[in-house]
């Protein structure tokens, strides 16, 4: 059974109509099997009969109901005044994630699992998130999913200082150390694990002994680069030599004497600055006419429309990714059919993420007792549509998904490396 609380008002568009109709007290109950009543034999006056002792009817235990609280930034307080563009994006994100999550729970009820789903509006505000942390309905939930944004999560999770049930950070890749809650479950792999995955691939697959780091000079480069270097040093016992240079106006002349004309030269570019990347990548492409080049870029590069796929392919560019959907996979096609049938719209990436999380946590809750569900995170991996889950426990900050793919530009698209 799924019960959904919080009556939300209707906004314009199919998506909102579907959402708020769904949230107006929908319930779907699985049939309960009742044991047959025992037959009773009577005695006749003429000839007494021996009454056989009847077996006691089997009393089936009540089906377990897992209680889940979902906290998303619908910001329904903006309905009267009207949404800003940013507020509307947050509300759409919330609607999409909710629909995907609920579709997963609906799917799981076919296996006899029961859920009680409560939905709350964090309004995208830390103060509201902190207030929700005092809600008794949320505090007794078997699982809490949300809030979405790091500041909201920090305010919310800060009110849960003692050992409690899991609190899932559903979308943010923010470092869990910034939240500091021992029951936090971070689904989106933080930047650290992207850098570790790239470093492992560069070392183990390419046997690299020398790497060139092309820096923009901006502070933003330091976080990713710090994680990458630390991972390389740990994997190689500091045997890999880094040549770290700040590049200005695409001038690579300082590193040319150190390049090899016969073996691959590994370049790490941690920058996300558009102007720097445009000039530097062009200079590196010119250099690749004489020297073999392999490039490792920041995971955010996939989002940048100003980058040219053909240029990145010529530079044999690798990036990491934790949420790439294979739209040709059978599981994806099945999900798309179910989502379109249920909501009459196409799913967004947030709907797919919501579905994956609903399937993973919903099944884990139904199959585990409350006492053991947290331990199950580490021993239960998951292959989803949007990402895979491989959780590790970190002291004091909870569980973190560490699964990251390494991708390469090939045939003008990103493909997972073999």
N, C-alpha and C positions, 0 to 999 in steps of 0.2 A: 504494500500500500504506500502510496505517496500522498502526503497532504502538504499543501503549499499555503503559507500564510502571507499576510500583508496585502491589503487591497490597494493596488496602484491604479492611478488614473490613466486614461488613454491619451496618447500623443498621436500625431499624424503619422501615416505610413503603415504599411503591412506589418513591419517588424514590431512596432509598438502595439498595434492592435492584437497581434498574436500573443505578445508578452502579457499584456494586462488581462486579456481573456483567460489566459492560462493561469494567472495568479489569483483569479477570483474564486478561490476555494475549490480548485480541481482536486478530485480524489479518484484513485484507481485502486481497487482492492482485489487482492488475489483470493480465490475461493478457499475457504477453510473446510477441512475434512472433519466431519463429526462422527464419533464412534457409534455403532448401532446399539440401541437399547437392548438390554438382555431380555430374553423371553422368560415368562414365568409359568411354571407348571402348577396346576391346582390338584387338590386331593378330591376324589369322589367319595360319596357317602357309602357306596356299596363295597368298594374294594380299595383300601388304602394303597397308595403307591409310594415308593421310595423317591423322595425328591432329591435329585442329584444337585450337588453344589455347583452353581454356575460360576464360570470364570469371571473375574472382575473385569469390567470394561477398561480398555486402555484409554487413559486420559492423555491426550496429546498436549504437550506443552505449548503455550501460546507462541506464535511465530515471533521471532526477534524483530524489533523495529529499531533501525539505526536513525538517530536524530542528528541532522546536519543543519548548521546555520550558515547561510550564504550572505556575505556582506559586500555589497557592490555600490559604486558611486552613481546611482540613478539621478541624484540631485533633484528629486521631485519637488523640492521647495522652490525650484525655479519655474514651475508650471505657470503660475499666475503672472510673473514678471516677464517670462520668456527666456529661452536658453541663449547663451552666447554660442559662438561657433565651437569654442573649446568645451563648453558645458555639454553641447549636443554630442560631441565626439565621445565624451565620457559616458553619457547616457546610452549611446548606441553600443559602445563597448560592453556595458553592463547587460543590456538586453541580449546581445549576441552570446555572451558567456553564459548567462542564465539559461538560454534556450538549449545550448549545447550540453550543459551540465544536466539539465532535467531530462533531455532525450536519453542520455546515458542511464540515468536512474530508471526511467520508464523501460528501457531495454532490459535492465537487470531484474525487474519485477517478474519477467517471464520465467525466471529460474526460482521463483518463490521468495525472493528477498523483499523485505519491506522497509520503507523509508518515510521519515517525517522531515520534510524540508521546510525550513523557515527562511524567509528572505528579508533582509534589512538594508536600508538605504544609508550609506555612510556620508552621502552628500559631497564626497571628495574633500572633506574637511577633517583635520586632525581632532578638533574639539568634539565633533559629532562622533568620530570613531572612539574617542576616549569615553564618551557618555554611553555608547553601546556596550562597552566592556562591562558595565555594571548591570546590564540587562540579565535578569535571572534565567530567562529562556536560553540565551546564548551561553551562559556560563555552565549550564548542565548538558550542553550538546556533546554528543560523542565526537564530533568533528566540527571545526570552525574553518570556513574557507573565506579568506579576506581579512581585512581590507586589502585593496589593490595597490595603493601607492605607498612608497617607503615611509614617508612622514606619518601617514595615517596608521600604517602598521606599527610603527614605533610607538605612537601614542596609545594604540589599542593593546598591544602585547605588553606594554609596560605595566598594565593593570593586572597581569597574570604572572605574579612573581613566584607562586608556589607550583608544585608539580600538578599539572592538569592534562587534559586531553589535547590532541594535536591542534595547532593553528597553522593553516596552510597559507603561504604567500603564493597566490596563484599565477601571477604574471610578471612580477618585478624580478630582475636579475641582480638587485642590490645585494651587496655583501651581507650575509646574515649577522656578521659581527656588529653591524650598524644597528641592528634590532636588539640583539642581546637577550633572546629568550630561548631557554633550553628545550621548549616544545615546538619551536618553529620548524616548518617543513618548507624549504625553498625549492620550488619546482623548476624555475628557469635557471639554468646554470650561470653563476656569476662569472664575470670577466676572467677571473683567475683560472677557471677550468678551460676556457677557450685558449688561453696562452699555454697552459700545460699540454693540451691536446696537440697544438701546433708544434711545440718543442719536441714532444715525443715522436711525432711523425718525422720531423726534420732530422732527428738523431738516429732513430732506429731504422727508418726506411732509406734515408739518403746517406747515412754514415758521414755526416758533415763534421769536419774538423776546424772549419773556419767560417765565420759569418760576418756579414757587413750590415750594420744598422744605420739606416738613413733617417736622421732626426730632423724635425722641423724647428726645434728649439722651443716649442710651446710646452707648457707644463702638462697639458692633457696627454702628451705622449708617454709620460713617465709611468703611469699606472700599468698599462699593458706591457710595456717593455720590462718593467721590474719583475712582473710575474714570469715573463718569457725567459729572461736571463736566469732567474732563480731556478726554474725548472731545468734548463739546460745544464747549469752547474751541478744540480743534484743528480741528474741522469749520467753525467760524464765525469764526475769528480773533478770538475773545473779543467778538463783537458781541451775544451773547445775555445778557440781564440775569437774574441769579439773585436771588430774594428768599428768603433762607434764615432760617427761624424755628423756634425750639423751641416745640412745642405742649404745653400742660399742660391736662389735663382737657377736651380737645376745644374749647378756646377759640380760635376763628379770627378774632376781632374785629380783631386787629392788621393783618390782610392785606385786609380788606374794602375799605378805601378805594382799594386798588391794583388791584382786580379790574375786568374789563370785563364789561359787561352784554350786549354784542353779539357779541363774538368769544370763541373758546375760551380758557379759562384752563387752562394745563398745570400739573398738580401731580405732583411726584415725591415718593414716600414710600418711603424706603429701609429702614424698620423691619421687624423680624420679631417684635416683642414683642406678644403676644396682647392684653394689657390696653390698650396704647396704640392698637393698630389697631382694636379694637372701638369705643372711644370716638371716635377721630378720624375713622374712616370714616363713622360715624353723623352726626357734625357736618358733614362734607363733603357728605353726602347732603342734609342740611337746607339747606346753602348752595346746592346745585345747583338748588334750586327757583327761584332768582332769577338765578343766574349759570351760563353754560355751563361744564361741567367735563369735563376729560379727565385721567385718572390713569395714572401709570406706577408699578408696584409691583415689589418684590423678586421674583426668580425663585422663591424658596422659597414664595411665596404659594400656589402650586398644591397644595402638600402640606398646607395648613392646613384642617382640616375645620371650624374655627370661623368661617371667612369665608363670607359668604352670596353665592351666585352671582347672585341677583337684584339685590342691592345693588351688587355689583361691575359688573354690566351697566348699571345706571342711572348709575354713575359713569364709564362708558365706559373701563373699566380695561384696561390693557395690561400683560402680563408677558412675559418671555422664557422660552424652553424649548429644550432640546437633545435631548430624548428622548421625544417624543410619538409613540405608535403609532397609525396609522390601521388599525383592525381591519376596515375594509371594503375595503382595497386588495387587489388580486389577489395580490401578493407575500406579504402577511401571511397570507392565507387558505391559500396553498400551504404556507407554513412551518408553520402550525398543524396542517395535516393530516399533514405529515411528522413533526412532533414527537410528536403523539399516537400515530401508528403505531409510532414507535420506542420511546417510553417509557411509553405508556399513561397519561399524566398531562397536565395543562394546563401550558404553559410560563409561567414567571414573567418579570418584566422582565429579570432577570439571564440567563435562558436566551436571551431575544431578543438582548440585548447580546452574549452569547457567540457567538451565531450570526452576527451582523453582523461581529464582529471576526474570527471564523474565516474567513468568506467573503472579507473584504478582504485580510487578511494572508496567508491561505493561497494565494489566487490570485496575489498580488503576488510571493510567494516562489517559486512554481512557474514563473512567467513571467519572472523576472529572475535574473540572476546575483547572487551574493552581493556583488560589488563595486558593483553599481548599485542594489540594492534600496532603500537609504536615500534615494538621489536620487529614486526613484520616488514617495516619499510626497508630495512637493510637486507633482508633475505628474499624479498619479492621484487624482482625486476619486471619491467613492463615495456612492451613494444606498442607504441601508440601510432596514431595517424600523423600527428604533428611533431611528436618527439618521443624518444625512449626515456625511461627512468632507471637510474642506477644510483640509489641513495647511499650516502655514507653519513655516519654519525660524527659530529664534531663537538667536542666538550664545550658545554655552555651556550652553544648557538644552534643546536638542533640538528636536523637532517638536511643535507644538500644534495640535489641531483647533479651528478658529475658527468652525465653522458653528453658528449660533444662529438660531432662528425667533422672530419677534415674534407673540404671540397676543393676541386680544381676546375678552372675554366677550360672547357673542352667542347668543340663543336658549337661555340658561341653560347654556351650555357654552363651552369655550375653542376658538376657531377661529383658524387662521393668517390673518394679515392679507393682503390682496391687494396 
